[in-house]
Amino acid sequence: MKAKKFLSLALTGVLAASLLAGCGTDNNANKGGNNAGGDNAKKLTIGMVTDVGGVHDNSFNQAAWEGLTRAKNELGITPKVSESKRAEDYTPNLNGYVKDSNVSMTWGIGFLMEKDIKTVATANPDAKLGIIDSDLGGDIPKNVTAVTFKEEEGSFLMGVMAGKMTKSNKIGFVGGVKFALIEKFEYGFKAGVKSVNPNATVTAVYADAFDKPDKGKLLAAQLYQQGADIIFHASGLTGDGVFAEAKERGAGHWVIGVDRDQSELAPANTLSSMVKRVDNAIFAITKDLNEGKYDGGHIVYGLKEDGVGYAPTTKNNVPEDVIKLMDDYKKQIIDGKITAPATADAFKNFK
């Protein structure tokens, strides 16, 4: 499977209102195979296990479900979802689909599930599994598709925007859990700010959770009280609290969303969202499986592959000249003139 095929996908999302449409059992589903035989062909059933954020996290779990919902609408597959309430649910939920002969592929959404995916895949070599946001440490079983994104590249563009838009020169970042994945958002963002506004400072705080909106709201309140006028979050459902705090404080308190267009959470307070096209990745791989072209392995999506970027609603609150500047930096990253840092060490050496 080649990452470049991602370019051919239309960047169209699925309305959240149809989020849970189509859950259930399709008696015509089969294990593996394809759907090339017309209306009488058996349909694929795809299982999805969320992390603790749940399918309504307004973030990557929801984006993944939107990808499967699109596959239902366009390919006729049957999507199923199991929402994990705690980490201990991951393996049982994955096994629930893997042991079901009607389920053709099982997705684990989020890097917190990487050990569970590897364990279940190794124990069930004939099952097909996928994981979002982890390459399993480079040790990927042959029956697993591991999808990762260059979050630092999209976050760099958010930093360019924040660096040009801030009036206080104080900017905040709220992360979920301080893992390498979330640090890619933090350091890419800080580098973008630094590139256009070296006088601005970015204060990063972590909630230690992806499912605690109250904690996100508290952290946002602290950052705004310290003078920040823009906060970028990468914290799943926790980030809903950041939007809530911005709405309460009113004009001049800005938020940058993550993973999907989150402007609906606070339209008057949202500058942009760093979209990560989990939906298109899920759809593309499901389409391959439906056509009998499943490969497994590691797939990486960045700016070049349109796997990350900024939401179309950015134009609502961001001036045209700032968007043009973001596009200029985007081209430099794609052309290899700028390498967005993904770690603390890389940021320290970033110029």
Contacts in CASP RR format, 6 or more apart in sequence:
PFRMAT RR
TARGET T0000
AUTHOR 0000-0000-0000
METHOD contacts of the structure
MODEL  1
MKAKKFLSLALTGVLAASLLAGCGTDNNANKGGNNAGGDNAKKLTIGMVT
DVGGVHDNSFNQAAWEGLTRAKNELGITPKVSESKRAEDYTPNLNGYVKD
SNVSMTWGIGFLMEKDIKTVATANPDAKLGIIDSDLGGDIPKNVTAVTFK
EEEGSFLMGVMAGKMTKSNKIGFVGGVKFALIEKFEYGFKAGVKSVNPNA
TVTAVYADAFDKPDKGKLLAAQLYQQGADIIFHASGLTGDGVFAEAKERG
AGHWVIGVDRDQSELAPANTLSSMVKRVDNAIFAITKDLNEGKYDGGHIV
YGLKEDGVGYAPTTKNNVPEDVIKLMDDYKKQIIDGKITAPATADAFKNF
K
1 145 0 8 1.000
1 285 0 8 1.000
1 288 0 8 1.000
1 293 0 8 1.000
1 294 0 8 1.000
1 295 0 8 1.000
1 296 0 8 1.000
1 297 0 8 1.000
1 299 0 8 1.000
3 299 0 8 1.000
3 300 0 8 1.000
3 301 0 8 1.000
3 305 0 8 1.000
4 305 0 8 1.000
5 284 0 8 1.000
6 277 0 8 1.000
6 280 0 8 1.000
6 281 0 8 1.000
6 284 0 8 1.000
6 301 0 8 1.000
6 305 0 8 1.000
6 306 0 8 1.000
6 307 0 8 1.000
7 305 0 8 1.000
7 306 0 8 1.000
9 280 0 8 1.000
9 283 0 8 1.000
9 284 0 8 1.000
11 277 0 8 1.000
11 280 0 8 1.000
11 306 0 8 1.000
12 70 0 8 1.000
13 66 0 8 1.000
13 67 0 8 1.000
13 70 0 8 1.000
13 279 0 8 1.000
14 66 0 8 1.000
14 67 0 8 1.000
14 69 0 8 1.000
14 70 0 8 1.000
14 73 0 8 1.000
14 279 0 8 1.000
16 62 0 8 1.000
16 66 0 8 1.000
16 264 0 8 1.000
18 69 0 8 1.000
19 55 0 8 1.000
19 56 0 8 1.000
19 62 0 8 1.000
19 65 0 8 1.000
19 66 0 8 1.000
19 69 0 8 1.000
20 55 0 8 1.000
20 65 0 8 1.000
20 81 0 8 1.000
21 69 0 8 1.000
21 72 0 8 1.000
22 69 0 8 1.000
22 72 0 8 1.000
22 78 0 8 1.000
22 79 0 8 1.000
23 79 0 8 1.000
23 80 0 8 1.000
23 81 0 8 1.000
24 78 0 8 1.000
24 80 0 8 1.000
25 45 0 8 1.000
25 78 0 8 1.000
25 80 0 8 1.000
25 102 0 8 1.000
26 43 0 8 1.000
26 45 0 8 1.000
26 78 0 8 1.000
26 102 0 8 1.000
28 42 0 8 1.000
28 43 0 8 1.000
29 42 0 8 1.000
29 43 0 8 1.000
29 44 0 8 1.000
29 45 0 8 1.000
29 78 0 8 1.000
29 102 0 8 1.000
29 103 0 8 1.000
29 104 0 8 1.000
30 42 0 8 1.000
30 43 0 8 1.000
30 44 0 8 1.000
30 102 0 8 1.000
30 104 0 8 1.000
31 101 0 8 1.000
31 102 0 8 1.000
31 103 0 8 1.000
31 104 0 8 1.000
32 44 0 8 1.000
32 104 0 8 1.000
32 105 0 8 1.000
32 128 0 8 1.000
32 289 0 8 1.000
33 42 0 8 1.000
33 44 0 8 1.000
33 104 0 8 1.000
33 289 0 8 1.000
33 292 0 8 1.000
34 41 0 8 1.000
34 289 0 8 1.000
34 290 0 8 1.000
34 291 0 8 1.000
34 292 0 8 1.000
35 41 0 8 1.000
35 42 0 8 1.000
35 43 0 8 1.000
35 44 0 8 1.000
35 75 0 8 1.000
35 76 0 8 1.000
35 77 0 8 1.000
35 290 0 8 1.000
35 291 0 8 1.000
36 291 0 8 1.000
43 76 0 8 1.000
43 77 0 8 1.000
43 78 0 8 1.000
44 75 0 8 1.000
44 76 0 8 1.000
44 77 0 8 1.000
44 78 0 8 1.000
44 104 0 8 1.000
44 105 0 8 1.000
44 286 0 8 1.000
44 289 0 8 1.000
44 290 0 8 1.000
45 77 0 8 1.000
45 78 0 8 1.000
45 79 0 8 1.000
45 80 0 8 1.000
45 100 0 8 1.000
45 102 0 8 1.000
45 103 0 8 1.000
45 104 0 8 1.000
46 68 0 8 1.000
46 71 0 8 1.000
46 77 0 8 1.000
46 78 0 8 1.000
46 79 0 8 1.000
46 80 0 8 1.000
46 103 0 8 1.000
46 104 0 8 1.000
46 105 0 8 1.000
46 106 0 8 1.000
46 107 0 8 1.000
46 286 0 8 1.000
46 289 0 8 1.000
47 68 0 8 1.000
47 79 0 8 1.000
47 80 0 8 1.000
47 81 0 8 1.000
47 82 0 8 1.000
47 97 0 8 1.000
47 103 0 8 1.000
47 105 0 8 1.000
47 106 0 8 1.000
47 107 0 8 1.000
48 64 0 8 1.000
48 65 0 8 1.000
48 68 0 8 1.000
48 79 0 8 1.000
48 80 0 8 1.000
48 81 0 8 1.000
48 82 0 8 1.000
48 106 0 8 1.000
48 107 0 8 1.000
48 108 0 8 1.000
48 109 0 8 1.000
49 81 0 8 1.000
49 82 0 8 1.000
49 84 0 8 1.000
49 90 0 8 1.000
49 93 0 8 1.000
49 94 0 8 1.000
49 97 0 8 1.000
49 106 0 8 1.000
49 107 0 8 1.000
49 108 0 8 1.000
49 109 0 8 1.000
49 113 0 8 1.000
50 57 0 8 1.000
50 61 0 8 1.000
50 64 0 8 1.000
50 81 0 8 1.000
50 82 0 8 1.000
50 83 0 8 1.000
50 84 0 8 1.000
50 108 0 8 1.000
50 109 0 8 1.000
51 61 0 8 1.000
51 84 0 8 1.000
51 90 0 8 1.000
51 108 0 8 1.000
51 109 0 8 1.000
51 110 0 8 1.000
51 112 0 8 1.000
51 113 0 8 1.000
51 210 0 8 1.000
52 84 0 8 1.000
52 85 0 8 1.000
52 86 0 8 1.000
52 87 0 8 1.000
52 112 0 8 1.000
52 210 0 8 1.000
52 211 0 8 1.000
53 59 0 8 1.000
53 61 0 8 1.000
53 83 0 8 1.000
53 84 0 8 1.000
53 210 0 8 1.000
53 211 0 8 1.000
53 236 0 8 1.000
53 237 0 8 1.000
54 61 0 8 1.000
54 83 0 8 1.000
54 84 0 8 1.000
54 211 0 8 1.000
54 237 0 8 1.000
55 61 0 8 1.000
55 62 0 8 1.000
55 65 0 8 1.000
55 81 0 8 1.000
55 83 0 8 1.000
56 62 0 8 1.000
56 237 0 8 1.000
57 210 0 8 1.000
57 211 0 8 1.000
57 236 0 8 1.000
57 237 0 8 1.000
58 236 0 8 1.000
58 237 0 8 1.000
58 240 0 8 1.000
58 260 0 8 1.000
58 262 0 8 1.000
58 265 0 8 1.000
59 236 0 8 1.000
59 237 0 8 1.000
59 239 0 8 1.000
59 258 0 8 1.000
59 259 0 8 1.000
59 260 0 8 1.000
59 262 0 8 1.000
60 109 0 8 1.000
60 110 0 8 1.000
60 132 0 8 1.000
60 133 0 8 1.000
60 236 0 8 1.000
60 259 0 8 1.000
60 260 0 8 1.000
60 276 0 8 1.000
60 278 0 8 1.000
61 109 0 8 1.000
61 110 0 8 1.000
62 260 0 8 1.000
63 259 0 8 1.000
63 260 0 8 1.000
63 276 0 8 1.000
63 277 0 8 1.000
63 278 0 8 1.000
63 279 0 8 1.000
64 107 0 8 1.000
64 109 0 8 1.000
64 132 0 8 1.000
64 278 0 8 1.000
64 279 0 8 1.000
64 282 0 8 1.000
65 79 0 8 1.000
65 81 0 8 1.000
66 260 0 8 1.000
66 279 0 8 1.000
67 278 0 8 1.000
67 279 0 8 1.000
67 280 0 8 1.000
67 282 0 8 1.000
67 283 0 8 1.000
67 286 0 8 1.000
68 77 0 8 1.000
68 79 0 8 1.000
68 81 0 8 1.000
68 107 0 8 1.000
68 282 0 8 1.000
68 283 0 8 1.000
68 286 0 8 1.000
69 79 0 8 1.000
70 279 0 8 1.000
70 283 0 8 1.000
71 77 0 8 1.000
71 79 0 8 1.000
71 282 0 8 1.000
71 283 0 8 1.000
71 286 0 8 1.000
71 287 0 8 1.000
71 290 0 8 1.000
72 78 0 8 1.000
72 79 0 8 1.000
74 283 0 8 1.000
75 286 0 8 1.000
75 287 0 8 1.000
75 290 0 8 1.000
77 286 0 8 1.000
77 290 0 8 1.000
80 97 0 8 1.000
80 103 0 8 1.000
82 89 0 8 1.000
82 93 0 8 1.000
82 96 0 8 1.000
82 97 0 8 1.000
84 90 0 8 1.000
84 93 0 8 1.000
87 112 0 8 1.000
90 108 0 8 1.000
90 112 0 8 1.000
90 113 0 8 1.000
90 116 0 8 1.000
91 116 0 8 1.000
91 119 0 8 1.000
91 120 0 8 1.000
94 106 0 8 1.000
94 108 0 8 1.000
94 113 0 8 1.000
94 116 0 8 1.000
94 117 0 8 1.000
94 120 0 8 1.000
94 129 0 8 1.000
95 120 0 8 1.000
97 103 0 8 1.000
97 106 0 8 1.000
98 106 0 8 1.000
98 120 0 8 1.000
98 124 0 8 1.000
98 127 0 8 1.000
98 129 0 8 1.000
99 124 0 8 1.000
104 128 0 8 1.000
104 289 0 8 1.000
105 128 0 8 1.000
105 129 0 8 1.000
105 130 0 8 1.000
105 286 0 8 1.000
105 289 0 8 1.000
105 294 0 8 1.000
106 120 0 8 1.000
106 127 0 8 1.000
106 128 0 8 1.000
106 129 0 8 1.000
106 130 0 8 1.000
107 129 0 8 1.000
107 130 0 8 1.000
107 131 0 8 1.000
107 132 0 8 1.000
107 282 0 8 1.000
108 117 0 8 1.000
108 129 0 8 1.000
108 130 0 8 1.000
108 131 0 8 1.000
108 132 0 8 1.000
109 131 0 8 1.000
109 132 0 8 1.000
109 133 0 8 1.000
109 278 0 8 1.000
110 131 0 8 1.000
110 132 0 8 1.000
110 133 0 8 1.000
110 134 0 8 1.000
111 131 0 8 1.000
111 132 0 8 1.000
111 133 0 8 1.000
111 134 0 8 1.000
111 179 0 8 1.000
111 181 0 8 1.000
112 210 0 8 1.000
113 131 0 8 1.000
113 134 0 8 1.000
114 131 0 8 1.000
114 134 0 8 1.000
114 136 0 8 1.000
114 137 0 8 1.000
117 129 0 8 1.000
117 130 0 8 1.000
117 131 0 8 1.000
117 134 0 8 1.000
117 136 0 8 1.000
117 144 0 8 1.000
118 136 0 8 1.000
118 139 0 8 1.000
118 141 0 8 1.000
118 144 0 8 1.000
120 127 0 8 1.000
120 129 0 8 1.000
121 127 0 8 1.000
121 129 0 8 1.000
121 141 0 8 1.000
121 143 0 8 1.000
121 144 0 8 1.000
122 141 0 8 1.000
124 143 0 8 1.000
125 141 0 8 1.000
125 142 0 8 1.000
125 143 0 8 1.000
126 143 0 8 1.000
127 143 0 8 1.000
128 143 0 8 1.000
128 144 0 8 1.000
128 145 0 8 1.000
128 289 0 8 1.000
128 294 0 8 1.000
128 296 0 8 1.000
129 143 0 8 1.000
129 144 0 8 1.000
129 145 0 8 1.000
130 144 0 8 1.000
130 145 0 8 1.000
130 146 0 8 1.000
130 147 0 8 1.000
130 285 0 8 1.000
131 144 0 8 1.000
131 145 0 8 1.000
131 146 0 8 1.000
131 147 0 8 1.000
132 147 0 8 1.000
132 278 0 8 1.000
132 281 0 8 1.000
132 282 0 8 1.000
133 147 0 8 1.000
133 148 0 8 1.000
133 149 0 8 1.000
133 181 0 8 1.000
134 146 0 8 1.000
134 148 0 8 1.000
134 181 0 8 1.000
135 146 0 8 1.000
135 148 0 8 1.000
135 298 0 8 1.000
136 144 0 8 1.000
136 146 0 8 1.000
138 146 0 8 1.000
138 298 0 8 1.000
140 146 0 8 1.000
140 296 0 8 1.000
140 297 0 8 1.000
140 298 0 8 1.000
142 296 0 8 1.000
142 297 0 8 1.000
143 296 0 8 1.000
144 296 0 8 1.000
144 297 0 8 1.000
145 285 0 8 1.000
145 294 0 8 1.000
145 295 0 8 1.000
145 296 0 8 1.000
145 297 0 8 1.000
145 299 0 8 1.000
146 296 0 8 1.000
146 297 0 8 1.000
146 298 0 8 1.000
146 299 0 8 1.000
147 278 0 8 1.000
147 281 0 8 1.000
147 285 0 8 1.000
147 298 0 8 1.000
147 299 0 8 1.000
147 300 0 8 1.000
147 301 0 8 1.000
148 298 0 8 1.000
148 299 0 8 1.000
148 300 0 8 1.000
148 301 0 8 1.000
149 276 0 8 1.000
149 277 0 8 1.000
149 278 0 8 1.000
149 300 0 8 1.000
149 301 0 8 1.000
149 302 0 8 1.000
149 307 0 8 1.000
149 308 0 8 1.000
150 184 0 8 1.000
150 300 0 8 1.000
150 301 0 8 1.000
150 302 0 8 1.000
150 303 0 8 1.000
150 307 0 8 1.000
150 308 0 8 1.000
150 340 0 8 1.000
150 342 0 8 1.000
151 181 0 8 1.000
151 184 0 8 1.000
151 185 0 8 1.000
151 188 0 8 1.000
151 234 0 8 1.000
151 274 0 8 1.000
151 276 0 8 1.000
151 308 0 8 1.000
151 342 0 8 1.000
152 184 0 8 1.000
152 185 0 8 1.000
152 187 0 8 1.000
152 188 0 8 1.000
152 191 0 8 1.000
152 340 0 8 1.000
152 341 0 8 1.000
152 342 0 8 1.000
153 188 0 8 1.000
153 302 0 8 1.000
153 303 0 8 1.000
153 308 0 8 1.000
153 309 0 8 1.000
153 333 0 8 1.000
153 340 0 8 1.000
154 188 0 8 1.000
154 274 0 8 1.000
154 302 0 8 1.000
154 303 0 8 1.000
154 308 0 8 1.000
154 309 0 8 1.000
154 310 0 8 1.000
154 340 0 8 1.000
155 184 0 8 1.000
155 185 0 8 1.000
155 186 0 8 1.000
155 187 0 8 1.000
155 188 0 8 1.000
155 189 0 8 1.000
155 192 0 8 1.000
155 232 0 8 1.000
155 234 0 8 1.000
155 274 0 8 1.000
155 340 0 8 1.000
156 188 0 8 1.000
156 189 0 8 1.000
156 191 0 8 1.000
156 192 0 8 1.000
156 195 0 8 1.000
156 329 0 8 1.000
156 333 0 8 1.000
156 338 0 8 1.000
156 340 0 8 1.000
157 192 0 8 1.000
157 274 0 8 1.000
157 303 0 8 1.000
157 309 0 8 1.000
157 310 0 8 1.000
157 326 0 8 1.000
157 329 0 8 1.000
157 330 0 8 1.000
158 189 0 8 1.000
158 192 0 8 1.000
158 232 0 8 1.000
158 256 0 8 1.000
158 272 0 8 1.000
158 274 0 8 1.000
158 310 0 8 1.000
159 171 0 8 1.000
159 188 0 8 1.000
159 189 0 8 1.000
159 190 0 8 1.000
159 191 0 8 1.000
159 192 0 8 1.000
159 193 0 8 1.000
159 195 0 8 1.000
159 196 0 8 1.000
159 232 0 8 1.000
160 192 0 8 1.000
160 193 0 8 1.000
160 195 0 8 1.000
160 196 0 8 1.000
160 322 0 8 1.000
160 325 0 8 1.000
160 326 0 8 1.000
160 329 0 8 1.000
161 256 0 8 1.000
161 271 0 8 1.000
161 272 0 8 1.000
161 310 0 8 1.000
161 314 0 8 1.000
161 318 0 8 1.000
161 322 0 8 1.000
161 323 0 8 1.000
161 326 0 8 1.000
162 171 0 8 1.000
162 189 0 8 1.000
162 192 0 8 1.000
162 193 0 8 1.000
162 200 0 8 1.000
162 230 0 8 1.000
162 232 0 8 1.000
162 256 0 8 1.000
162 271 0 8 1.000
163 171 0 8 1.000
163 192 0 8 1.000
163 193 0 8 1.000
163 196 0 8 1.000
163 197 0 8 1.000
163 200 0 8 1.000
163 230 0 8 1.000
164 196 0 8 1.000
164 197 0 8 1.000
164 322 0 8 1.000
164 325 0 8 1.000
165 230 0 8 1.000
165 254 0 8 1.000
165 271 0 8 1.000
165 318 0 8 1.000
165 322 0 8 1.000
166 197 0 8 1.000
166 200 0 8 1.000
166 229 0 8 1.000
166 230 0 8 1.000
167 229 0 8 1.000
168 227 0 8 1.000
168 228 0 8 1.000
168 229 0 8 1.000
169 197 0 8 1.000
169 199 0 8 1.000
169 200 0 8 1.000
169 201 0 8 1.000
170 200 0 8 1.000
170 201 0 8 1.000
170 203 0 8 1.000
170 226 0 8 1.000
170 227 0 8 1.000
170 228 0 8 1.000
170 229 0 8 1.000
171 193 0 8 1.000
171 200 0 8 1.000
171 201 0 8 1.000
171 202 0 8 1.000
171 203 0 8 1.000
171 228 0 8 1.000
171 229 0 8 1.000
171 230 0 8 1.000
171 231 0 8 1.000
171 232 0 8 1.000
172 202 0 8 1.000
172 203 0 8 1.000
172 204 0 8 1.000
172 205 0 8 1.000
172 223 0 8 1.000
172 228 0 8 1.000
172 230 0 8 1.000
172 231 0 8 1.000
172 232 0 8 1.000
173 185 0 8 1.000
173 186 0 8 1.000
173 189 0 8 1.000
173 190 0 8 1.000
173 202 0 8 1.000
173 203 0 8 1.000
173 204 0 8 1.000
173 205 0 8 1.000
173 231 0 8 1.000
173 232 0 8 1.000
173 233 0 8 1.000
173 234 0 8 1.000
174 204 0 8 1.000
174 205 0 8 1.000
174 206 0 8 1.000
174 207 0 8 1.000
174 216 0 8 1.000
174 219 0 8 1.000
174 220 0 8 1.000
174 223 0 8 1.000
174 231 0 8 1.000
174 232 0 8 1.000
174 233 0 8 1.000
174 234 0 8 1.000
174 235 0 8 1.000
174 238 0 8 1.000
174 239 0 8 1.000
174 242 0 8 1.000
175 182 0 8 1.000
175 185 0 8 1.000
175 186 0 8 1.000
175 204 0 8 1.000
175 205 0 8 1.000
175 206 0 8 1.000
175 207 0 8 1.000
175 233 0 8 1.000
175 234 0 8 1.000
175 235 0 8 1.000
175 238 0 8 1.000
176 182 0 8 1.000
176 206 0 8 1.000
176 207 0 8 1.000
176 208 0 8 1.000
176 209 0 8 1.000
176 210 0 8 1.000
176 234 0 8 1.000
176 235 0 8 1.000
176 236 0 8 1.000
176 238 0 8 1.000
177 206 0 8 1.000
177 207 0 8 1.000
177 208 0 8 1.000
177 209 0 8 1.000
177 210 0 8 1.000
178 206 0 8 1.000
178 208 0 8 1.000
180 342 0 8 1.000
180 343 0 8 1.000
182 206 0 8 1.000
182 234 0 8 1.000
182 235 0 8 1.000
183 342 0 8 1.000
183 343 0 8 1.000
183 344 0 8 1.000
184 342 0 8 1.000
184 343 0 8 1.000
185 232 0 8 1.000
185 234 0 8 1.000
185 258 0 8 1.000
185 274 0 8 1.000
186 204 0 8 1.000
186 234 0 8 1.000
187 341 0 8 1.000
187 342 0 8 1.000
187 343 0 8 1.000
187 344 0 8 1.000
187 346 0 8 1.000
187 347 0 8 1.000
188 340 0 8 1.000
188 341 0 8 1.000
188 342 0 8 1.000
188 347 0 8 1.000
189 202 0 8 1.000
189 232 0 8 1.000
190 202 0 8 1.000
190 204 0 8 1.000
190 347 0 8 1.000
191 340 0 8 1.000
191 341 0 8 1.000
191 347 0 8 1.000
191 350 0 8 1.000
192 329 0 8 1.000
192 340 0 8 1.000
193 200 0 8 1.000
193 202 0 8 1.000
194 200 0 8 1.000
194 350 0 8 1.000
195 329 0 8 1.000
195 338 0 8 1.000
196 325 0 8 1.000
203 223 0 8 1.000
203 226 0 8 1.000
203 228 0 8 1.000
205 219 0 8 1.000
205 222 0 8 1.000
205 223 0 8 1.000
207 215 0 8 1.000
207 216 0 8 1.000
207 219 0 8 1.000
207 235 0 8 1.000
207 238 0 8 1.000
208 215 0 8 1.000
209 215 0 8 1.000
209 235 0 8 1.000
209 238 0 8 1.000
210 235 0 8 1.000
210 236 0 8 1.000
210 237 0 8 1.000
210 238 0 8 1.000
211 236 0 8 1.000
211 237 0 8 1.000
211 238 0 8 1.000
212 237 0 8 1.000
212 238 0 8 1.000
213 237 0 8 1.000
213 238 0 8 1.000
213 239 0 8 1.000
213 240 0 8 1.000
213 241 0 8 1.000
213 244 0 8 1.000
214 241 0 8 1.000
215 238 0 8 1.000
216 233 0 8 1.000
216 235 0 8 1.000
216 238 0 8 1.000
216 239 0 8 1.000
216 240 0 8 1.000
216 241 0 8 1.000
216 242 0 8 1.000
216 245 0 8 1.000
217 241 0 8 1.000
217 242 0 8 1.000
217 244 0 8 1.000
217 245 0 8 1.000
219 242 0 8 1.000
220 231 0 8 1.000
220 233 0 8 1.000
220 241 0 8 1.000
220 242 0 8 1.000
220 245 0 8 1.000
220 246 0 8 1.000
220 255 0 8 1.000
221 245 0 8 1.000
223 231 0 8 1.000
224 231 0 8 1.000
224 245 0 8 1.000
224 246 0 8 1.000
224 249 0 8 1.000
224 253 0 8 1.000
229 252 0 8 1.000
229 253 0 8 1.000
229 254 0 8 1.000
230 254 0 8 1.000
230 255 0 8 1.000
230 256 0 8 1.000
230 271 0 8 1.000
231 242 0 8 1.000
231 246 0 8 1.000
231 254 0 8 1.000
231 255 0 8 1.000
231 256 0 8 1.000
232 255 0 8 1.000
232 256 0 8 1.000
232 257 0 8 1.000
232 258 0 8 1.000
232 274 0 8 1.000
233 239 0 8 1.000
233 242 0 8 1.000
233 255 0 8 1.000
233 256 0 8 1.000
233 257 0 8 1.000
233 258 0 8 1.000
234 258 0 8 1.000
234 274 0 8 1.000
235 242 0 8 1.000
235 258 0 8 1.000
236 258 0 8 1.000
236 259 0 8 1.000
239 257 0 8 1.000
239 258 0 8 1.000
240 265 0 8 1.000
242 255 0 8 1.000
243 255 0 8 1.000
243 257 0 8 1.000
243 262 0 8 1.000
243 265 0 8 1.000
243 266 0 8 1.000
243 269 0 8 1.000
243 270 0 8 1.000
244 265 0 8 1.000
244 266 0 8 1.000
245 253 0 8 1.000
246 253 0 8 1.000
246 254 0 8 1.000
246 255 0 8 1.000
246 266 0 8 1.000
246 269 0 8 1.000
247 266 0 8 1.000
247 268 0 8 1.000
247 269 0 8 1.000
250 268 0 8 1.000
250 269 0 8 1.000
251 268 0 8 1.000
251 269 0 8 1.000
252 269 0 8 1.000
253 269 0 8 1.000
254 269 0 8 1.000
254 270 0 8 1.000
254 271 0 8 1.000
254 317 0 8 1.000
255 262 0 8 1.000
255 265 0 8 1.000
255 266 0 8 1.000
255 269 0 8 1.000
255 270 0 8 1.000
255 271 0 8 1.000
256 270 0 8 1.000
256 271 0 8 1.000
256 272 0 8 1.000
256 273 0 8 1.000
256 274 0 8 1.000
257 270 0 8 1.000
257 272 0 8 1.000
257 273 0 8 1.000
257 274 0 8 1.000
258 273 0 8 1.000
258 274 0 8 1.000
258 276 0 8 1.000
259 273 0 8 1.000
259 274 0 8 1.000
259 275 0 8 1.000
259 276 0 8 1.000
259 278 0 8 1.000
260 273 0 8 1.000
260 275 0 8 1.000
260 276 0 8 1.000
260 278 0 8 1.000
260 279 0 8 1.000
260 311 0 8 1.000
261 273 0 8 1.000
261 275 0 8 1.000
261 311 0 8 1.000
261 312 0 8 1.000
261 313 0 8 1.000
262 270 0 8 1.000
262 273 0 8 1.000
262 311 0 8 1.000
263 270 0 8 1.000
263 273 0 8 1.000
263 311 0 8 1.000
263 313 0 8 1.000
263 316 0 8 1.000
267 316 0 8 1.000
268 317 0 8 1.000
270 313 0 8 1.000
270 316 0 8 1.000
270 317 0 8 1.000
271 314 0 8 1.000
271 317 0 8 1.000
271 318 0 8 1.000
272 310 0 8 1.000
272 311 0 8 1.000
272 313 0 8 1.000
272 314 0 8 1.000
272 317 0 8 1.000
272 318 0 8 1.000
273 310 0 8 1.000
273 311 0 8 1.000
273 313 0 8 1.000
273 314 0 8 1.000
274 308 0 8 1.000
274 309 0 8 1.000
274 310 0 8 1.000
275 308 0 8 1.000
275 309 0 8 1.000
275 310 0 8 1.000
275 311 0 8 1.000
276 307 0 8 1.000
276 308 0 8 1.000
276 309 0 8 1.000
277 301 0 8 1.000
277 306 0 8 1.000
277 307 0 8 1.000
277 308 0 8 1.000
280 306 0 8 1.000
280 307 0 8 1.000
281 299 0 8 1.000
281 301 0 8 1.000
281 307 0 8 1.000
285 294 0 8 1.000
285 299 0 8 1.000
288 294 0 8 1.000
288 295 0 8 1.000
301 307 0 8 1.000
301 308 0 8 1.000
302 308 0 8 1.000
303 309 0 8 1.000
303 330 0 8 1.000
303 333 0 8 1.000
303 334 0 8 1.000
304 334 0 8 1.000
309 330 0 8 1.000
310 326 0 8 1.000
314 323 0 8 1.000
315 323 0 8 1.000
329 338 0 8 1.000
332 338 0 8 1.000
333 339 0 8 1.000
333 340 0 8 1.000
339 346 0 8 1.000
341 347 0 8 1.000
341 349 0 8 1.000
341 350 0 8 1.000
END
